[in-house]
Amino acid sequence: MQTSLARRQRRRRNGNARGSGSGHAASGAAIALPLFLFGTLALLAIVGFAIKGLLWLGMIGIVLVLATIVIGAVRRAALSKKSGPKAPRP
């Protein structure tokens, strides 16, 4: 017979079997959206610098790309801080 603590530890090691499937779709969207935005903003920056009349578009693109990088780094750091160190597998 397992205690509730042993069950929780097993679920943590196995990736929490409850609710499987829904987390993967959200995780994929959470990765795809920033990548799409980053690519779009980088493209805007390139177009802005290629066409001299749209230099302002290039400047805005660079600022938004840098903001995306900073926000992503801050969120990743907060997420890793929240989850804490991982226990070694037996």
ABEGO torsion letter per residue (X at the ends): XBBAAAAAAAAAAAGGABGBGAAAAAAAAAAAAAAAAAAAAAAAAAAAAABAAAAAAAAAAAAAAAAAAAAAAAAAAAAAAAAEBBBBBX
